[in-house]
């Protein structure tokens, strides 16, 4: 058997993995740019919200940002 041979099943699996990675990359870029919400990004990636949050953490993307001035105003006004 030729060592460069890839079975149809293996090729299909590699293709599916590539598509998943591309969808995740697109979803992350859309989320980071603010073009879509976290929930919509998860749908684009083909993941549920929890798995998408885990993917963001793995890519070291900050999900929860706090504007200290806004937080201070909210706390002052109850």
Biopython code that builds the backbone (N, CA, C, O; Angstrom):
import numpy as np
from Bio.PDB.StructureBuilder import StructureBuilder

atoms = [
    (1, "UNK", "N", (0.852, -1.186, 0.000)),
    (1, "UNK", "CA", (0.000, 0.000, 0.000)),
    (1, "UNK", "C", (0.893, 1.243, 0.000)),
    (1, "UNK", "O", (1.896, 1.290, 0.712)),
    (2, "UNK", "N", (0.538, 2.219, -0.775)),
    (2, "UNK", "CA", (1.278, 3.478, -0.877)),
    (2, "UNK", "C", (1.135, 4.254, 0.430)),
    (2, "UNK", "O", (0.023, 4.421, 0.932)),
    (3, "UNK", "N", (2.259, 4.733, 0.989)),
    (3, "UNK", "CA", (2.216, 5.441, 2.271)),
    (3, "UNK", "C", (1.527, 6.797, 2.164)),
    (3, "UNK", "O", (1.139, 7.369, 3.182)),
    (4, "UNK", "N", (1.366, 7.321, 0.948)),
    (4, "UNK", "CA", (0.689, 8.603, 0.749)),
    (4, "UNK", "C", (-0.812, 8.443, 0.538)),
    (4, "UNK", "O", (-1.527, 9.433, 0.386)),
    (5, "UNK", "N", (-1.288, 7.209, 0.529)),
    (5, "UNK", "CA", (-2.703, 6.940, 0.286)),
    (5, "UNK", "C", (-3.538, 7.362, 1.485)),
    (5, "UNK", "O", (-3.203, 7.053, 2.628)),
    (6, "UNK", "N", (-4.615, 8.062, 1.215)),
    (6, "UNK", "CA", (-5.576, 8.435, 2.254)),
    (6, "UNK", "C", (-6.903, 7.808, 1.877)),
    (6, "UNK", "O", (-7.401, 8.004, 0.768)),
    (7, "UNK", "N", (-7.468, 7.059, 2.797)),
    (7, "UNK", "CA", (-8.748, 6.417, 2.516)),
    (7, "UNK", "C", (-9.842, 7.465, 2.391)),
    (7, "UNK", "O", (-9.705, 8.586, 2.881)),
    (8, "UNK", "N", (-10.908, 7.094, 1.743)),
    (8, "UNK", "CA", (-12.048, 7.997, 1.600)),
    (8, "UNK", "C", (-12.591, 8.431, 2.942)),
    (8, "UNK", "O", (-12.967, 9.590, 3.122)),
    (9, "UNK", "N", (-12.633, 7.507, 3.884)),
    (9, "UNK", "CA", (-13.138, 7.831, 5.220)),
    (9, "UNK", "C", (-12.220, 8.831, 5.921)),
    (9, "UNK", "O", (-12.686, 9.792, 6.532)),
    (10, "UNK", "N", (-10.915, 8.595, 5.828)),
    (10, "UNK", "CA", (-9.960, 9.502, 6.464)),
    (10, "UNK", "C", (-10.015, 10.883, 5.819)),
    (10, "UNK", "O", (-9.958, 11.900, 6.510)),
    (11, "UNK", "N", (-10.123, 10.913, 4.506)),
    (11, "UNK", "CA", (-10.230, 12.185, 3.794)),
    (11, "UNK", "C", (-11.498, 12.924, 4.213)),
    (11, "UNK", "O", (-11.472, 14.135, 4.435)),
    (12, "UNK", "N", (-12.604, 12.192, 4.319)),
    (12, "UNK", "CA", (-13.863, 12.790, 4.759)),
    (12, "UNK", "C", (-13.759, 13.356, 6.160)),
    (12, "UNK", "O", (-14.260, 14.447, 6.435)),
    (13, "UNK", "N", (-13.104, 12.611, 7.052)),
    (13, "UNK", "CA", (-12.924, 13.083, 8.428)),
    (13, "UNK", "C", (-12.072, 14.342, 8.477)),
    (13, "UNK", "O", (-12.370, 15.274, 9.224)),
    (14, "UNK", "N", (-11.002, 14.366, 7.672)),
    (14, "UNK", "CA", (-10.138, 15.551, 7.634)),
    (14, "UNK", "C", (-10.901, 16.751, 7.083)),
    (14, "UNK", "O", (-10.743, 17.870, 7.570)),
    (15, "UNK", "N", (-11.717, 16.519, 6.077)),
    (15, "UNK", "CA", (-12.513, 17.593, 5.492)),
    (15, "UNK", "C", (-13.515, 18.134, 6.507)),
    (15, "UNK", "O", (-13.657, 19.348, 6.649)),
    (16, "UNK", "N", (-14.208, 17.247, 7.210)),
    (16, "UNK", "CA", (-15.166, 17.678, 8.233)),
    (16, "UNK", "C", (-14.475, 18.473, 9.335)),
    (16, "UNK", "O", (-15.006, 19.485, 9.794)),
    (17, "UNK", "N", (-13.301, 18.027, 9.762)),
    (17, "UNK", "CA", (-12.555, 18.746, 10.797)),
    (17, "UNK", "C", (-12.158, 20.132, 10.302)),
    (17, "UNK", "O", (-12.234, 21.106, 11.050)),
    (18, "UNK", "N", (-11.737, 20.222, 9.051)),
    (18, "UNK", "CA", (-11.366, 21.523, 8.479)),
    (18, "UNK", "C", (-12.561, 22.462, 8.432)),
    (18, "UNK", "O", (-12.433, 23.648, 8.734)),
    (19, "UNK", "N", (-13.714, 21.941, 8.056)),
    (19, "UNK", "CA", (-14.927, 22.755, 7.997)),
    (19, "UNK", "C", (-15.294, 23.241, 9.395)),
    (19, "UNK", "O", (-15.645, 24.408, 9.570)),
    (20, "UNK", "N", (-15.216, 22.364, 10.390)),
    (20, "UNK", "CA", (-15.509, 22.759, 11.778)),
    (20, "UNK", "C", (-14.572, 23.875, 12.237)),
    (20, "UNK", "O", (-15.006, 24.848, 12.853)),
    (21, "UNK", "N", (-13.293, 23.724, 11.931)),
    (21, "UNK", "CA", (-12.313, 24.736, 12.332)),
    (21, "UNK", "C", (-12.569, 26.066, 11.632)),
    (21, "UNK", "O", (-12.434, 27.127, 12.243)),
    (22, "UNK", "N", (-12.938, 26.013, 10.355)),
    (22, "UNK", "CA", (-13.235, 27.244, 9.620)),
    (22, "UNK", "C", (-14.471, 27.926, 10.190)),
    (22, "UNK", "O", (-14.482, 29.144, 10.367)),
    (23, "UNK", "N", (-15.518, 27.144, 10.480)),
    (23, "UNK", "CA", (-16.733, 27.719, 11.057)),
    (23, "UNK", "C", (-16.445, 28.360, 12.408)),
    (23, "UNK", "O", (-16.949, 29.442, 12.708)),
    (24, "UNK", "N", (-15.637, 27.693, 13.221)),
    (24, "UNK", "CA", (-15.286, 28.241, 14.529)),
    (24, "UNK", "C", (-14.490, 29.532, 14.369)),
    (24, "UNK", "O", (-14.744, 30.510, 15.072)),
    (25, "UNK", "N", (-13.541, 29.537, 13.459)),
    (25, "UNK", "CA", (-12.745, 30.741, 13.223)),
    (25, "UNK", "C", (-13.597, 31.913, 12.778)),
    (25, "UNK", "O", (-13.413, 33.037, 13.246)),
    (26, "UNK", "N", (-14.527, 31.652, 11.877)),
    (26, "UNK", "CA", (-15.442, 32.702, 11.404)),
    (26, "UNK", "C", (-16.296, 33.204, 12.559)),
    (26, "UNK", "O", (-16.466, 34.411, 12.733)),
    (27, "UNK", "N", (-16.832, 32.279, 13.347)),
    (27, "UNK", "CA", (-17.690, 32.656, 14.474)),
    (27, "UNK", "C", (-16.928, 33.501, 15.489)),
    (27, "UNK", "O", (-17.458, 34.486, 16.004)),
    (28, "UNK", "N", (-15.693, 33.120, 15.775)),
    (28, "UNK", "CA", (-14.894, 33.883, 16.738)),
    (28, "UNK", "C", (-14.616, 35.278, 16.201)),
    (28, "UNK", "O", (-14.752, 36.258, 16.933)),
    (29, "UNK", "N", (-14.227, 35.384, 14.930)),
    (29, "UNK", "CA", (-13.955, 36.709, 14.354)),
    (29, "UNK", "C", (-15.204, 37.580, 14.371)),
    (29, "UNK", "O", (-15.125, 38.770, 14.676)),
    (30, "UNK", "N", (-16.356, 37.000, 14.047)),
    (30, "UNK", "CA", (-17.601, 37.762, 14.052)),
    (30, "UNK", "C", (-17.948, 38.225, 15.465)),
    (30, "UNK", "O", (-18.400, 39.353, 15.660)),
    (31, "UNK", "N", (-17.736, 37.354, 16.446)),
    (31, "UNK", "CA", (-18.024, 37.709, 17.837)),
    (31, "UNK", "C", (-17.091, 38.817, 18.318)),
    (31, "UNK", "O", (-17.541, 39.803, 18.901)),
    (32, "UNK", "N", (-15.791, 38.651, 18.073)),
    (32, "UNK", "CA", (-14.798, 39.627, 18.535)),
    (32, "UNK", "C", (-15.042, 40.996, 17.904)),
    (32, "UNK", "O", (-14.858, 42.024, 18.555)),
    (33, "UNK", "N", (-15.453, 41.009, 16.646)),
    (33, "UNK", "CA", (-15.693, 42.286, 15.958)),
    (33, "UNK", "C", (-16.974, 42.959, 16.433)),
    (33, "UNK", "O", (-17.201, 44.137, 16.157)),
    (34, "UNK", "N", (-17.814, 42.206, 17.150)),
    (34, "UNK", "CA", (-19.081, 42.753, 17.620)),
    (34, "UNK", "C", (-20.190, 42.663, 16.592)),
    (34, "UNK", "O", (-21.274, 43.213, 16.788)),
    (35, "UNK", "N", (-19.921, 41.969, 15.493)),
    (35, "UNK", "CA", (-20.915, 41.856, 14.424)),
    (35, "UNK", "C", (-22.102, 40.989, 14.835)),
    (35, "UNK", "O", (-23.226, 41.211, 14.385)),
    (36, "UNK", "N", (-21.847, 40.005, 15.687)),
    (36, "UNK", "CA", (-22.922, 39.113, 16.133)),
    (36, "UNK", "C", (-22.773, 38.829, 17.627)),
    (36, "UNK", "O", (-21.700, 39.000, 18.206)),
    (37, "UNK", "N", (-23.858, 38.398, 18.223)),
    (37, "UNK", "CA", (-23.885, 38.088, 19.655)),
    (37, "UNK", "C", (-23.174, 36.766, 19.945)),
    (37, "UNK", "O", (-22.834, 36.008, 19.037)),
    (38, "UNK", "N", (-22.966, 36.520, 21.212)),
    (38, "UNK", "CA", (-22.379, 35.259, 21.643)),
    (38, "UNK", "C", (-23.236, 34.084, 21.177)),
    (38, "UNK", "O", (-22.719, 33.092, 20.663)),
    (39, "UNK", "N", (-24.535, 34.204, 21.360)),
    (39, "UNK", "CA", (-25.441, 33.123, 20.989)),
    (39, "UNK", "C", (-25.407, 32.860, 19.487)),
    (39, "UNK", "O", (-25.350, 31.708, 19.058)),
    (40, "UNK", "N", (-25.442, 33.921, 18.689)),
    (40, "UNK", "CA", (-25.410, 33.773, 17.233)),
    (40, "UNK", "C", (-24.070, 33.190, 16.792)),
    (40, "UNK", "O", (-24.021, 32.367, 15.877)),
    (41, "UNK", "N", (-22.993, 33.609, 17.433)),
    (41, "UNK", "CA", (-21.668, 33.071, 17.116)),
    (41, "UNK", "C", (-21.613, 31.571, 17.383)),
    (41, "UNK", "O", (-21.034, 30.815, 16.604)),
    (42, "UNK", "N", (-22.215, 31.152, 18.479)),
    (42, "UNK", "CA", (-22.247, 29.724, 18.797)),
    (42, "UNK", "C", (-22.980, 28.953, 17.707)),
    (42, "UNK", "O", (-22.549, 27.871, 17.310)),
    (43, "UNK", "N", (-24.087, 29.511, 17.225)),
    (43, "UNK", "CA", (-24.846, 28.869, 16.148)),
    (43, "UNK", "C", (-23.988, 28.776, 14.886)),
    (43, "UNK", "O", (-23.949, 27.731, 14.237)),
    (44, "UNK", "N", (-23.305, 29.860, 14.541)),
    (44, "UNK", "CA", (-22.433, 29.866, 13.362)),
    (44, "UNK", "C", (-21.376, 28.772, 13.479)),
    (44, "UNK", "O", (-21.071, 28.081, 12.508)),
    (45, "UNK", "N", (-20.824, 28.624, 14.679)),
    (45, "UNK", "CA", (-19.780, 27.629, 14.913)),
    (45, "UNK", "C", (-20.333, 26.211, 14.965)),
    (45, "UNK", "O", (-19.574, 25.244, 14.885)),
    (46, "UNK", "N", (-21.651, 26.080, 15.099)),
    (46, "UNK", "CA", (-22.248, 24.758, 15.219)),
    (46, "UNK", "C", (-22.081, 24.167, 16.604)),
    (46, "UNK", "O", (-22.048, 22.949, 16.777)),
    (47, "UNK", "N", (-21.975, 25.056, 17.596)),
    (47, "UNK", "CA", (-21.773, 24.630, 18.981)),
    (47, "UNK", "C", (-22.884, 25.174, 19.861)),
    (47, "UNK", "O", (-23.574, 26.126, 19.496)),
    (48, "UNK", "N", (-23.051, 24.558, 21.027)),
    (48, "UNK", "CA", (-23.948, 25.176, 21.998)),
    (48, "UNK", "C", (-23.168, 26.289, 22.703)),
    (48, "UNK", "O", (-21.955, 26.415, 22.535)),
    (49, "UNK", "N", (-23.872, 27.080, 23.479)),
    (49, "UNK", "CA", (-23.267, 28.267, 24.103)),
    (49, "UNK", "C", (-22.083, 27.905, 25.001)),
    (49, "UNK", "O", (-21.053, 28.578, 24.972)),
    (50, "UNK", "N", (-22.225, 26.859, 25.787)),
    (50, "UNK", "CA", (-21.166, 26.450, 26.717)),
    (50, "UNK", "C", (-19.915, 26.013, 25.961)),
    (50, "UNK", "O", (-18.801, 26.389, 26.326)),
    (51, "UNK", "N", (-20.099, 25.222, 24.910)),
    (51, "UNK", "CA", (-18.945, 24.775, 24.132)),
    (51, "UNK", "C", (-18.284, 25.938, 23.393)),
    (51, "UNK", "O", (-17.065, 25.958, 23.226)),
    (52, "UNK", "N", (-19.090, 26.906, 22.951)),
    (52, "UNK", "CA", (-18.509, 28.070, 22.290)),
    (52, "UNK", "C", (-17.716, 28.902, 23.297)),
    (52, "UNK", "O", (-16.638, 29.399, 22.973)),
    (53, "UNK", "N", (-18.238, 29.057, 24.506)),
    (53, "UNK", "CA", (-17.492, 29.761, 25.555)),
    (53, "UNK", "C", (-16.166, 29.054, 25.841)),
    (53, "UNK", "O", (-15.140, 29.704, 26.043)),
    (54, "UNK", "N", (-16.193, 27.732, 25.857)),
    (54, "UNK", "CA", (-14.961, 26.967, 26.082)),
    (54, "UNK", "C", (-13.973, 27.189, 24.939)),
    (54, "UNK", "O", (-12.769, 27.306, 25.166)),
    (55, "UNK", "N", (-14.484, 27.245, 23.717)),
    (55, "UNK", "CA", (-13.616, 27.497, 22.559)),
    (55, "UNK", "C", (-13.010, 28.893, 22.639)),
    (55, "UNK", "O", (-11.839, 29.080, 22.309)),
    (56, "UNK", "N", (-13.797, 29.869, 23.072)),
    (56, "UNK", "CA", (-13.270, 31.224, 23.243)),
    (56, "UNK", "C", (-12.167, 31.243, 24.294)),
    (56, "UNK", "O", (-11.138, 31.893, 24.109)),
    (57, "UNK", "N", (-12.382, 30.536, 25.387)),
    (57, "UNK", "CA", (-11.369, 30.473, 26.446)),
    (57, "UNK", "C", (-10.095, 29.815, 25.927)),
    (57, "UNK", "O", (-8.989, 30.262, 26.227)),
    (58, "UNK", "N", (-10.260, 28.758, 25.152)),
    (58, "UNK", "CA", (-9.102, 28.064, 24.583)),
    (58, "UNK", "C", (-8.301, 28.986, 23.661)),
    (58, "UNK", "O", (-7.075, 28.901, 23.593)),
    (59, "UNK", "N", (-9.005, 29.858, 22.960)),
    (59, "UNK", "CA", (-8.354, 30.820, 22.060)),
    (59, "UNK", "C", (-7.947, 32.105, 22.792)),
    (59, "UNK", "O", (-7.449, 33.049, 22.179)),
    (60, "UNK", "N", (-8.166, 32.126, 24.101)),
    (60, "UNK", "CA", (-7.833, 33.266, 24.964)),
    (60, "UNK", "C", (-8.539, 34.550, 24.526)),
    (60, "UNK", "O", (-7.951, 35.632, 24.509)),
    (61, "UNK", "N", (-9.812, 34.397, 24.174)),
    (61, "UNK", "CA", (-10.654, 35.538, 23.817)),
    (61, "UNK", "C", (-11.435, 35.935, 25.057)),
    (61, "UNK", "O", (-12.130, 35.110, 25.651)),
    (62, "UNK", "N", (-11.321, 37.202, 25.448)),
    (62, "UNK", "CA", (-12.068, 37.675, 26.611)),
    (62, "UNK", "C", (-13.544, 37.749, 26.263)),
    (62, "UNK", "O", (-13.929, 38.301, 25.232)),
    (63, "UNK", "N", (-14.353, 37.190, 27.127)),
    (63, "UNK", "CA", (-15.789, 37.166, 26.889)),
    (63, "UNK", "C", (-16.484, 38.227, 27.718)),
    (63, "UNK", "O", (-17.360, 38.939, 27.226)),
    (64, "UNK", "N", (-16.098, 38.326, 28.954)),
    (64, "UNK", "CA", (-16.749, 39.247, 29.865)),
    (64, "UNK", "C", (-15.812, 40.417, 30.133)),
    (64, "UNK", "O", (-14.816, 40.283, 30.844)),
    (65, "UNK", "N", (-16.141, 41.545, 29.563)),
    (65, "UNK", "CA", (-15.346, 42.739, 29.807)),
    (65, "UNK", "C", (-16.162, 43.686, 30.671)),
    (65, "UNK", "O", (-17.369, 43.837, 30.486)),
    (66, "UNK", "N", (-15.496, 44.308, 31.598)),
    (66, "UNK", "CA", (-16.169, 45.212, 32.521)),
    (66, "UNK", "C", (-15.584, 46.606, 32.345)),
    (66, "UNK", "O", (-14.378, 46.810, 32.481)),
    (67, "UNK", "N", (-16.446, 47.547, 32.045)),
    (67, "UNK", "CA", (-16.045, 48.949, 31.998)),
    (67, "UNK", "C", (-16.185, 49.472, 33.422)),
    (67, "UNK", "O", (-17.293, 49.599, 33.942)),
    (68, "UNK", "N", (-15.065, 49.768, 34.037)),
    (68, "UNK", "CA", (-15.074, 50.141, 35.447)),
    (68, "UNK", "C", (-15.895, 51.397, 35.717)),
    (68, "UNK", "O", (-16.550, 51.484, 36.756)),
    (69, "UNK", "N", (-15.878, 52.367, 34.814)),
    (69, "UNK", "CA", (-16.677, 53.580, 35.013)),
    (69, "UNK", "C", (-18.169, 53.258, 35.003)),
    (69, "UNK", "O", (-18.924, 53.763, 35.833)),
    (70, "UNK", "N", (-18.586, 52.421, 34.064)),
    (70, "UNK", "CA", (-19.997, 52.029, 34.002)),
    (70, "UNK", "C", (-20.400, 51.250, 35.241)),
    (70, "UNK", "O", (-21.476, 51.468, 35.797)),
    (71, "UNK", "N", (-19.542, 50.349, 35.669)),
    (71, "UNK", "CA", (-19.825, 49.566, 36.866)),
    (71, "UNK", "C", (-19.947, 50.469, 38.086)),
    (71, "UNK", "O", (-20.849, 50.293, 38.905)),
    (72, "UNK", "N", (-19.049, 51.427, 38.209)),
    (72, "UNK", "CA", (-19.085, 52.354, 39.338)),
    (72, "UNK", "C", (-20.390, 53.147, 39.339)),
    (72, "UNK", "O", (-21.012, 53.310, 40.389)),
    (73, "UNK", "N", (-20.816, 53.648, 38.161)),
    (73, "UNK", "CA", (-22.078, 54.397, 38.066)),
    (73, "UNK", "C", (-23.264, 53.521, 38.455)),
    (73, "UNK", "O", (-24.164, 53.971, 39.164)),
    (74, "UNK", "N", (-23.266, 52.284, 37.998)),
    (74, "UNK", "CA", (-24.360, 51.374, 38.340)),
    (74, "UNK", "C", (-24.417, 51.127, 39.839)),
    (74, "UNK", "O", (-25.498, 51.109, 40.426)),
    (75, "UNK", "N", (-23.269, 50.938, 40.455)),
    (75, "UNK", "CA", (-23.234, 50.688, 41.892)),
    (75, "UNK", "C", (-23.662, 51.910, 42.693)),
    (75, "UNK", "O", (-24.300, 51.781, 43.738)),
    (76, "UNK", "N", (-23.312, 53.084, 42.208)),
    (76, "UNK", "CA", (-23.694, 54.310, 42.904)),
    (76, "UNK", "C", (-25.193, 54.571, 42.826)),
    (76, "UNK", "O", (-25.772, 55.146, 43.747)),
    (77, "UNK", "N", (-25.820, 54.155, 41.738)),
    (77, "UNK", "CA", (-27.244, 54.426, 41.534)),
    (77, "UNK", "C", (-28.134, 53.231, 41.864)),
    (77, "UNK", "O", (-29.326, 53.233, 41.557)),
    (78, "UNK", "N", (-27.566, 52.241, 42.472)),
    (78, "UNK", "CA", (-28.309, 51.119, 42.975)),
    (78, "UNK", "C", (-28.847, 50.215, 41.962)),
    (78, "UNK", "O", (-29.497, 49.226, 42.301)),
]
sb = StructureBuilder()
sb.init_structure("model")
sb.init_model(0)
sb.init_chain("A")
sb.init_seg("    ")
for serial, (resi, resn, name, xyz) in enumerate(atoms, 1):
    if name == "N":
        sb.init_residue(resn, " ", resi, " ")
    sb.init_atom(name, np.array(xyz, "f"), 0.0, 1.0, " ", f" {name:<3s}", serial, name[0])
structure = sb.get_structure()
